[in-house]
Amino acid sequence: MRRLAQVAVAVALIALLAGWFLTRPQAADLTGLDALSGDADQGAWVFDAAGCASCHSAPEAQGDALRVLSGGRGFPSPFGTFYAPNISPSPDHGIGGWTVADLANAMLAGISPDGAHYYPAFPYISYSNARLQDIADLHAFMMTLPVSEQPNRSHDVGFPFSIRRGLGLWKVLNAGKRWVIEQPEDDQIERGRYLVEALGHCAECHTPRDALGGLDRNRWMQGGPVPVGKGSFPPLVPSQLKWSAEDIAYYLETGFTPDFDSAGGAMVEVIQNTSRLPPEDRAAIAAYLKALPDGSANE
């Protein structure tokens, strides 16, 4: 009996150590980052393509206030309510003290400068495909934005989701996925893939999620319910979105649909971002959406 107890304790310790190892925050591969120089003008394009203002500006912000990244917006989910942090250049409440490597680790690996997991309400699963040069450019641009001294608000997340260490296991299941369209037919679709799957993180809304909140890649861009409340995000696969590529590009520029309707809800802010992109980027997004498979996505 004593021998059995010893074996049980040993197994428990091994399991604990294995769990501790699997859940540890792991930095991104930043090879070559030190050699890059950020371009703030190009970073403004990354900022719009990534939709940073849509989450991190203050609630109800309009116009120039969208460049004040004071945070505070609440994002309800089945796991609790997450509040966007201040990412202005404030050294006390924002990211003014962050290096380019800090921003890269946040976007690519979902870890903070002090080595903690970020909740995936921050779409680092999508951003993990972002290019290091674009992150360096984004950092340079963000450091030119107005400072906000708004303190961050703690997330309203209950047990067990309040244990951030557990996000390491979630990342094991969800991080490191390949592109959905692995071999684009041409450069335009490849450009659209980067804008949609990486910077634009469109799938975060338009793809259904599994029970643990991970994107269901087998139903990529096939729509899904709004996390909390009524309504759903529309599917964007070709069999469901009957618009032409020109219609899609025009919608991303103006917010007007081919049916003489206009964008509503969260898409209003998305259109504010995509309308500032070059026309060739909106055309690339449209080409990517028209090239999406209607069946199972690649795993």
C-alpha positions as CSV (number, residue, x, y, z in Angstrom):
1,M,0.0,0.0,0.0
2,R,2.9,2.3,0.9
3,R,4.5,1.5,-2.4
4,L,1.3,2.3,-4.3
5,A,1.1,5.7,-2.5
6,Q,4.7,6.5,-3.5
7,V,4.0,5.7,-7.1
8,A,0.9,7.9,-7.0
9,V,2.8,10.8,-5.6
10,A,5.6,10.3,-8.2
11,V,3.0,10.2,-11.0
12,A,1.3,13.4,-9.7
13,L,4.7,15.2,-9.5
14,I,5.5,14.2,-13.0
15,A,2.1,15.4,-14.3
16,L,2.6,18.6,-12.4
17,L,6.0,19.2,-13.9
18,A,4.8,18.3,-17.4
19,G,1.9,20.7,-17.0
20,W,4.2,23.5,-15.7
21,F,6.4,22.9,-18.7
22,L,3.6,22.9,-21.3
23,T,2.0,26.0,-19.9
24,R,5.1,28.2,-19.7
25,P,5.1,31.4,-21.8
26,Q,7.4,30.9,-24.8
27,A,8.9,33.9,-26.6
28,A,8.6,34.2,-30.4
29,D,11.5,33.6,-32.8
30,L,12.7,37.2,-33.4
31,T,15.7,36.3,-35.4
32,G,16.7,39.3,-37.6
33,L,14.6,41.8,-35.6
34,D,17.7,43.7,-34.3
35,A,18.7,44.5,-37.9
36,L,15.4,46.1,-38.7
37,S,14.6,49.8,-38.6
38,G,11.0,50.9,-38.1
39,D,9.4,53.3,-40.6
40,A,6.6,55.3,-38.9
41,D,4.9,56.2,-42.2
42,Q,4.7,52.5,-43.2
43,G,3.6,51.8,-39.6
44,A,0.5,53.9,-40.2
45,W,-0.5,51.4,-42.9
46,V,0.0,48.5,-40.5
47,F,-2.0,50.3,-37.8
48,D,-5.0,50.6,-40.1
49,A,-4.6,47.1,-41.6
50,A,-4.5,45.6,-38.1
51,G,-7.4,47.6,-36.9
52,C,-5.7,48.8,-33.7
53,A,-7.9,51.8,-33.1
54,S,-11.1,49.7,-33.3
55,C,-10.3,48.0,-30.0
56,H,-7.9,50.3,-28.2
57,S,-9.4,53.7,-28.6
58,A,-11.8,54.9,-26.0
59,P,-15.5,53.8,-26.2
60,E,-17.4,56.1,-28.5
61,A,-14.2,57.8,-29.8
62,Q,-14.5,59.5,-33.2
63,G,-12.2,61.3,-35.6
64,D,-8.8,62.2,-34.2
65,A,-9.7,60.6,-30.9
66,L,-9.3,57.2,-32.6
67,R,-5.6,57.8,-32.4
68,V,-5.7,58.1,-28.6
69,L,-5.2,54.5,-27.6
70,S,-6.4,54.8,-24.0
71,G,-8.2,51.5,-24.0
72,G,-11.2,50.7,-21.8
73,R,-13.6,49.1,-24.3
74,G,-15.3,46.0,-22.9
75,F,-15.5,42.7,-24.9
76,P,-18.0,40.3,-23.4
77,S,-17.5,36.6,-24.1
78,P,-18.6,33.2,-22.7
79,F,-15.5,33.3,-20.5
80,G,-15.9,36.7,-19.0
81,T,-15.5,40.4,-20.1
82,F,-12.1,41.5,-21.4
83,Y,-11.1,45.2,-21.4
84,A,-8.8,46.6,-24.0
85,P,-5.6,48.0,-22.4
86,N,-4.1,51.4,-22.8
87,I,-1.5,51.0,-25.6
88,S,-0.6,54.7,-26.0
89,P,3.0,55.8,-25.6
90,S,2.5,56.4,-21.9
91,P,5.4,54.9,-20.0
92,D,3.3,54.4,-16.9
93,H,-0.1,53.2,-18.2
94,G,0.6,52.3,-21.8
95,I,3.5,50.8,-23.9
96,G,5.8,53.8,-23.9
97,G,8.5,51.6,-22.3
98,W,8.1,48.7,-24.7
99,T,10.9,47.8,-27.1
100,V,10.2,46.5,-30.6
101,A,10.9,43.0,-29.3
102,D,8.2,43.5,-26.6
103,L,5.6,44.4,-29.2
104,A,6.7,41.5,-31.4
105,N,6.4,39.0,-28.5
106,A,2.9,40.3,-27.7
107,M,1.7,40.0,-31.3
108,L,3.4,36.8,-32.3
109,A,3.4,34.8,-29.1
110,G,0.8,36.5,-26.9
111,I,3.1,37.2,-24.0
112,S,3.7,40.4,-22.1
113,P,7.1,42.0,-21.4
114,D,7.1,40.5,-17.9
115,G,6.5,37.0,-19.3
116,A,2.8,36.5,-18.7
117,H,0.2,35.0,-21.2
118,Y,-2.2,37.4,-22.8
119,Y,-5.8,36.4,-23.2
120,P,-6.7,35.6,-26.8
121,A,-9.2,38.4,-26.8
122,F,-6.0,40.0,-28.2
123,P,-5.9,38.3,-31.6
124,Y,-2.3,37.1,-31.5
125,I,-3.3,33.8,-33.1
126,S,-3.9,35.8,-36.2
127,Y,-1.1,38.2,-35.7
128,S,1.4,35.3,-35.3
129,N,1.7,35.4,-39.1
130,A,2.7,39.1,-39.1
131,R,6.1,40.1,-40.6
132,L,8.8,41.4,-38.3
133,Q,9.3,44.4,-40.5
134,D,5.7,45.3,-40.2
135,I,5.9,45.0,-36.4
136,A,8.9,47.3,-36.3
137,D,7.1,49.8,-38.5
138,L,4.0,49.6,-36.3
139,H,6.1,50.2,-33.2
140,A,7.7,53.3,-34.8
141,F,4.2,54.7,-35.7
142,M,2.6,54.0,-32.3
143,M,5.3,55.9,-30.5
144,T,4.3,59.0,-32.4
145,L,0.7,58.8,-31.2
146,P,-0.8,60.9,-28.3
147,V,-0.1,59.8,-24.7
148,S,-3.0,58.8,-22.5
149,E,-2.6,58.4,-18.8
150,Q,-5.8,56.3,-18.5
151,P,-5.2,53.4,-16.1
152,N,-6.0,49.9,-17.3
153,R,-9.1,48.1,-16.1
154,S,-8.8,44.5,-14.9
155,H,-10.6,41.8,-16.9
156,D,-13.7,40.4,-15.4
157,V,-12.9,36.7,-15.7
158,G,-13.8,34.1,-13.2
159,F,-12.1,30.9,-12.1
160,P,-10.6,28.8,-13.8
161,F,-10.1,31.2,-16.7
162,S,-8.5,33.7,-14.3
163,I,-5.5,31.5,-14.1
164,R,-3.4,32.8,-16.9
165,R,-0.9,30.0,-16.8
166,G,-3.6,27.7,-18.2
167,L,-3.5,29.7,-21.4
168,G,-0.3,27.8,-22.2
169,L,-2.4,24.7,-22.8
170,W,-4.8,26.7,-24.9
171,K,-1.9,27.9,-27.0
172,V,-0.7,24.3,-27.5
173,L,-4.1,23.6,-29.1
174,N,-4.5,26.8,-31.1
175,A,-1.2,28.4,-31.8
176,G,1.2,27.7,-34.7
177,K,-1.4,26.9,-37.3
178,R,-0.5,27.2,-41.0
179,W,-2.1,29.5,-43.6
180,V,-5.6,28.4,-44.6
181,I,-4.8,29.0,-48.3
182,E,-1.4,27.4,-48.3
183,Q,-0.6,27.9,-52.0
184,P,-2.2,31.1,-53.3
185,E,-2.7,31.1,-57.1
186,D,-1.1,34.5,-57.6
187,D,0.5,37.5,-55.8
188,Q,-2.8,39.3,-55.4
189,I,-4.4,36.4,-53.4
190,E,-1.2,36.0,-51.4
191,R,-1.4,39.7,-50.5
192,G,-5.1,39.3,-49.6
193,R,-4.2,36.2,-47.5
194,Y,-1.8,38.3,-45.4
195,L,-4.3,41.1,-44.9
196,V,-7.2,38.8,-44.0
197,E,-5.6,35.9,-42.1
198,A,-2.8,37.9,-40.4
199,L,-3.1,41.7,-40.0
200,G,-6.8,42.1,-40.5
201,H,-7.7,39.0,-38.3
202,C,-11.1,38.8,-40.0
203,A,-11.5,35.2,-38.9
204,E,-11.7,36.3,-35.3
205,C,-15.3,37.3,-36.0
206,H,-16.2,35.4,-39.1
207,T,-15.1,31.9,-38.2
208,P,-17.0,29.7,-35.7
209,R,-15.2,28.7,-32.5
210,D,-15.0,25.5,-30.6
211,A,-15.9,24.9,-27.0
212,L,-12.6,26.3,-25.7
213,G,-12.8,29.5,-27.8
214,G,-10.4,28.4,-30.5
215,L,-11.1,29.1,-34.2
216,D,-12.7,26.2,-36.0
217,R,-10.4,26.0,-39.0
218,N,-12.6,23.4,-40.6
219,R,-15.3,26.1,-41.0
220,W,-13.0,29.0,-41.9
221,M,-14.9,32.2,-42.5
222,Q,-18.2,30.4,-42.5
223,G,-19.8,32.8,-40.0
224,G,-20.8,32.2,-36.4
225,P,-22.8,33.6,-33.5
226,V,-21.9,36.8,-31.7
227,P,-20.2,35.7,-28.5
228,V,-22.7,37.2,-26.2
229,G,-26.1,38.5,-27.2
230,K,-28.2,38.1,-30.4
231,G,-27.1,38.0,-34.0
232,S,-24.4,36.4,-36.0
233,F,-21.4,37.3,-38.1
234,P,-22.1,36.6,-41.7
235,P,-20.2,33.9,-43.7
236,L,-17.7,35.2,-46.2
237,V,-17.1,32.1,-48.3
238,P,-18.0,32.4,-52.0
239,S,-21.1,30.2,-51.8
240,Q,-22.6,32.5,-49.2
241,L,-21.2,35.9,-50.2
242,K,-22.5,36.3,-53.7
243,W,-20.9,39.7,-54.3
244,S,-18.4,40.2,-57.0
245,A,-14.8,41.1,-56.1
246,E,-15.5,44.7,-57.2
247,D,-18.5,44.8,-54.9
248,I,-16.4,43.6,-52.0
249,A,-13.7,46.1,-52.6
250,Y,-16.2,49.0,-53.0
251,Y,-17.9,47.9,-49.7
252,L,-14.5,48.0,-47.9
253,E,-14.0,51.5,-49.2
254,T,-17.4,53.0,-48.7
255,G,-19.5,50.7,-46.5
256,F,-22.2,50.5,-49.2
257,T,-23.4,47.1,-50.3
258,P,-24.6,46.1,-53.8
259,D,-28.1,46.0,-52.4
260,F,-28.0,49.8,-51.5
261,D,-27.6,49.0,-47.8
262,S,-24.7,50.2,-45.6
263,A,-22.4,48.7,-43.0
264,G,-23.6,48.5,-39.4
265,G,-22.4,47.4,-36.0
266,A,-18.7,46.6,-35.6
267,M,-18.2,46.7,-39.4
268,V,-18.5,50.5,-39.3
269,E,-15.2,50.8,-37.6
270,V,-13.7,48.1,-39.8
271,I,-14.6,50.1,-42.9
272,Q,-13.0,53.2,-41.3
273,N,-9.8,51.2,-41.3
274,T,-10.1,49.5,-44.7
275,S,-11.1,52.8,-46.4
276,R,-7.7,54.2,-45.6
277,L,-5.9,51.3,-47.3
278,P,-4.6,51.6,-50.9
279,P,-7.1,50.4,-53.5
280,E,-4.9,47.5,-54.4
281,D,-5.1,46.2,-50.8
282,R,-8.9,46.2,-50.9
283,A,-8.8,44.4,-54.2
284,A,-6.5,41.8,-52.8
285,I,-8.8,41.2,-49.8
286,A,-11.7,40.7,-52.3
287,A,-9.6,38.3,-54.4
288,Y,-8.7,36.3,-51.3
289,L,-12.3,36.0,-50.2
290,K,-13.4,34.9,-53.7
291,A,-10.6,32.2,-53.6
292,L,-11.7,30.7,-50.3
293,P,-12.7,27.0,-50.2
294,D,-16.3,26.4,-49.2
295,G,-15.5,23.0,-47.7
296,S,-13.0,22.1,-45.0
297,A,-10.0,24.3,-44.4
298,N,-6.5,22.9,-44.2
299,E,-5.3,21.8,-40.9
